[in-house]
Amino acid sequence: MEIKFDSKHEGTILKLLNEAHKILNSTRGNPIRYEDIIYALAHLIQIEDDKKKIEHNRRKREFIRIAVENSKNYRKLSVKKFIKRLDIDINQFKNKPLKEFWIVFPSNIENNKAFINRRSFTLDGTKIYMRNYMQIQKNYDIKGMESALVTLQLIRDYLPPSTIYFVIKQRGRDIDETLRKANKKIQLFFSLLNYYKLQRKINIIIFQREFLPFKIAHPLKYAFILNEKKKYVTYAFTFEGKNLQNSFRLTNRDLTNITKLVKEYNAKKESDIKKLLINSLELYMTALQQTNPSMMFLNFWQILETIALKSEERNIRMDEVKKRFLSVIKTDEVMKIVTEEILQKRNKLVHLGDIDIDYQDINYIKIFSEAFIKFLWNITDQLYTESMLNHYFKLKNINDKDLMELGKVIKKLFSLRK
């Protein structure tokens, strides 16, 4: 575990810690200000766990919050003492025993006997069980779940009796960690499902004045956490979830194709490129959920940037993103012009604010992102690292003669290094 901070911020960190302790030790402390301080400290302090940076998120802020509370009575507090306290608290969390929980995700997918008989999918080693309302009623603490809806004043969002429930048995050190792991799996499953079901589907309602979002399969906006005995513990909101507005129908043929897709995904080895694929599929799901056309457009465009490896470190400009995209799809002069227009719309949207994005813009950027995801899906087991993918893009448009000569040069370089 490595905890770091920029030395120029040491005075600021100490000042924030003292203010946080003052709030904690006061009966009239400002809780909103306290949360502001925790958020700011999470930005100033870097935590690396097994050489992997812990991102500024809820978990990191929770670590810092615990350390702040545990150091409030320190005499002569220093940043060095606080960092030591933070390290102790993180290690104590890591050493906590794992507990088993059941996470129940209601969905908008219509009950389908073939899916229920399939019982479960295995995704990256995690079983995702499919249950109908009767099975939930019989085997899980449905009274606890329904009472939570009443508490949340979501009585209208009753547990739907005619849709599929997805259940994951997940281990974690606490509820927050457990839910995060389970939510990641369910998000990936729905991303795969919608990618299969909606790719190349377009909005053809030309005369519709109002923008119509895509109809997608999704978890509902709440999930339920049950203990190892399947007794209700608490609820949580799912960031990607939505209200039950429209049910989503899947056929027996869909089951066959989704099973095949999940099997293909599971066969892919862990690599940097598989991580890019997961990120792209999650962005695809995020884009489909948008009700604002501009946000949907930008989320689809992010897929192109993600796969084209756009980053400040590589200094890849927007023209290069376009070039890399065009290098992996079959296109003609018309589609090259369309791509140029889509790029210009992206630039105007980012730099000038909200512009007129219509159904056809969405159709094109959606199809482009799907083509790029398909490309990444197909090369995941041939190119393992981002560096290999970067070289692939650079060499893709070199003609055969020059590529053969380059191969000879590379071979010669290797021989000279021996």
N, C-alpha and C positions, 0 to 999 in steps of 0.2 A: 504494500500500500504506500503510495507516494502522494503527499499533500503539498501543494506549492502555491505561492502567491508572488506577485511582483513586489519587490522591496519598496518601490515608490508608493505603493498603496498601503504600506504597513500602518502609517498614522491614521489613514481613513478607516481601516479595518478595526483598529483599537477604539477609535471614536464611536463607531457603530456598535461595537460590542458593549461598551460602557452605557450607551443609550438604551440598548436592548435590556441590559440588566436593570437599569433604572426603571424601565417600564414593568419588568417582571416583579420587582420588589415594591411596586407601588400599588395601592388599592384603586387608584384612578388612572392606571396606565392605559394608553391608547392602543387597542389591539390591531387596528388597521395600520398604524405607524410601525408596530412590531413586525407585521408581515412584510411591510415594505423593506425593513432592515434585513430580514431573513433573505428576501429575494436579492437584495443588493450584495449581501455577503456571498451568496451562491455564485454570483457573477465574478467576484473578486478572488475567490478561492478555487483552485483547480485540484481535483481529486482523480488520481489514476489508480485503477484496480487491475492488476495483472497486465500492465502496460496499455490498458484501455481506459480512455478518458470517460469519466462519468459525466454525462451531459447535464446541463442546467435544467433539471426537471423536478417533479414532485419528490422523488426519492432522495435526490441530493439535498434539497431544501429540508427534508425531514431529518437527515443526518445532522445538518448544521443547527436546526432547531433544538434537537436533543442535546448537542454539545453546548449550545448557548445556555440552556436550562441547567445543565449539570455543572457549569462553570460560574454560575451567578454569585456564588458565595466565596469565590477565590479572593485571596488577599493579593494585592499588587498584581492584578491581571496583566498579562502581556500576550501578544499575538502568539509567541512561541508556546506558552502554556495552553492557549486555546487550541492550537493545532495538535498538541499532544493529546488533549482531551477528545478532540474530534477523531483522532486515530484510534483511541481506545474504544469509543462508542461505535465506530464502524466495524472494528474487529469483533466486538461483542455481538453485534447484529449478525455478522457472518458466521459466528459460532453457534447461533441459536439453532435448535433442532428443527428439522423440516416437519411441517404438519400437512395432513391431507385434507383437501376441501373439494366439494362438488360445486361447480359453477354452472348455473342454468341460464341459458340465453334464449328467451322467446324470439321468434322470428315472424316475418310476414309471408313465409313460404307455405302454401296450402298443403294440408295434410295429404300425403300420398302413400298408399299402402306399400308400394314397391320400395320407397325410401325407408319406411319404418321397418320393413322386413330385412332390408340391408343392414340395419342395426347401427353400423358405425363406419366411419372412414378413419384411416390412420394417416396423419399428416405430420411429417418430420418426427415420427416416433410417438406422437400424441394421439390417443384415440378420441375422436369426436363422435359422441353417441347421438342418435336421432330418436326422439321420443314424441309420441302424440299426447294429447291432453289427458287421456285416460291413464296412460302409463305414468305421467307426472303426478296425477292425483293419487295413484295407488302406491308409488314407490318413493315419493319425495314429500317434504313438509309443505304442502300446498296452502294450508291455513296460514302459516307464517309468511309465505310469499304474498298472499292476497291481503293480509293485514298491513303489509308494507305499502301496498298500493293505496290503501285507504289513508294511511299516515301521510303519504306523499301527495294526497289529494288528487290521485290519478285514478279515481274510481271508474272513470269512463274508459280508461285503458286497462280493462279487466284482462286477466290472463286468457288469451284467445283460445277457444275450444277447438278451432278448426285449422290451426296452423302447426307447423313442426317446431319442436323445442330442441335446441342443441345443447348437449351436456358434456362438460369436460371434467375429468378427475385430475386435479392439479395439486402438486406439492409446492409449498413455499414457507418462508420463515414467518410471514405474517400475511394478513388479508390483502394488503396493498400489493405486495410482490406477487402473490398468487393470482390475483385478478389481472395484473399486468401481463403475466405469462399466458394466461388463458385467453385474454382479449387479443393478444398478438396472434395466436393460432386461429381464433374464430375470424379475425379480420382477414388473414391470409386465405382461409377457406372461402369466404364470401368473395374475395377478390378474384380467386380462380374461377369460382362459379359464374360470376358476372362477366369475366373476360370470355369464358366459353360461350355464354348465352347471348351476349350483346355485341360481340365483335362484328364489325361491318354493318351493324344496324344503324340506320340513319333516320333523321327527322325529316319526313317528306311533306309535312304540312306547310306548304309554301305560303298559303294565304292566312295562316294563323298569326294574328297580331301579337298575342301573348306568348312568351317563351315557355315551352313545355319541357320540363325535366324528363330524363329517361326513367322508365319504370324498371326498378331493379329489385333484386333480392337483398334483404338486409336484416341484421338483428334489430330488435326493438331498443328503445333508448335506455332501458334498465336491464340489469342482470341481477341474479340472486346468488348469494354465497351461502352454502350449507356446509356443515361440518362433516367429518368422516362417516357419521351415522345418518347423514342426509337430513339433519335438523336445521331449520332456518337460523342463520346467524345475523346477516345484514344484507343490504342491497347496495348497488352502486350504479351510477349512470355510465353508460357506454358512450364515449365521445363520438363514435362513428354511427351510433344507433339513431333511429327515427321513430316517430309515432306510427302506429298501425293505421295507415290510410288506405293503401291498396294492397291486396294480397297478390302473391306472385306464384304462378303455376309452373310446375315442372312435370315433364312427362317421363314415362318409363325409358324412352330413348335417351332423354337427358341424363337419367341415372347412369346408363351404360357409358355415355361419353364423358361425364364428370368423373366416374370411377377410373376411366382410362387416363384422363388428364392428371388426376391426383397421383396415379401410379407412375406416370412419366415424371412428374415433379419430384416424387420421393426418390426416384432412381438417380437424380442429379446429385453429384458430389458437392460437398461444402466447398465454397470458393468465393473469392471476391466477386466474381461474375454472378454467382447465384444470389449473393446479397443485393447486387444491382437489380436482378430480376425481381426479387421480393419487393424492393423499394418501388420499382416501376409498377408492379401489380397493385400495391397499396395506393399509389398516386392515382392509378386508373379508377380504383374504387372511390377514392375521394372526389375525383372529377365527376363521376357519374352521380354522386349524391348532391352536387351543387344545384341550387335553384337560381343562382345568378349566372347568366351566360358569360360574363367577363371572367368570373372566378373559375368557371368550368373550363374556359379556353386556356387560362393560365396554368391550371393543374394538368391539363393534357400536354401543354407545351413543356412543363417541367419534366415530363417523361422523356421527351426528346433531349433535353439538356442532360438529364441523368445518364442516359445511355451513351450520349456523345461525349461523356466525361468532362463536361464544362465545369471548370473550377478556376479560382484565382491562381492556384499553384501552376496549372498548366497553361494559363493565359489563352484559353480557347475562346475566340470571339464568336458572335452570332452567325457570321457568314460561314465559319468553320462548322458550326452545328448543322447548318443547312447542307453544307457539302458532305458531311459525314452521313447525314440522313439519306441524301440522294445517292450516295455510293452503295447503299445496301438494298435499295428497292428498284424494281423495274419501272421506269418512267419514260414519258415522252416529252416533247417540247411544251405541250399544254400544261402538264403537271409541274414542270419546272417553273412555269410562270405562276401557277397557283401557289407553289411553295414560296416563291418570292413575295407574293401578296400576303400570305399568312405570316411570314417573317416581319413584314412591314407593320402589319396589324399588331403583332406582339410588341414591337418597339414603341408604337404609339400608345398602346395600352399601359405599358410599364412606365414610360417617361412623361406621358401627357395626361394620364388618368383614364377614367372610364370613357370608352368610345363605343360606337355602334357595332356590337357583335351580333350577327344574325345566325339563323339556323344553319346556313350553308357553311359559314366559317367554322361552326362547331362540328359539322359533318366532316369537313376536311381534316381539321386538327385531330379529331378522334380517330379517323382512319389512319392518319400518319403515325399516331402514337401506337396503335395496334400493330402496324407493320414493323415498327421498331421493337416492340415487345416480342413479336414472333421471331425476329432476327436474333434477339438476345436469347430467347428460349432455345433456338436451334444450335447456337454456338457455345452454350454454357459448358458443355463437356469437352470442347476443343480448346477454348481459351480460358485459362483459370484465373488470371490476374488482370487488374486494370491496366497494368503496364503492357501486357500482351495485347489487350484490346486496343490500346492507344496506338501501338505499332501497326496493328491490323488496319486501322483507319488510315494511317499515314501511307501505308504501302498499297492500299486497295486499288488506287487508280493508276498505278505504275503499269506500263505496258509489259508484255511477256518478255521481250528482249532485255529491257532494262532490269526487270526483276531477276532474270537469270544471271545477268552480270553482277547484280548486287549480291546474289547468293554466292557467287564465286569469290567476291571480295570478302564477305563475312567468313567463308570457309578458310581463306588465306589468313585472315586476322587471327582466327583460332589457332592455326598451325604455328604462327609466329609467337603466340603467347606461351607455347609449350616449352 
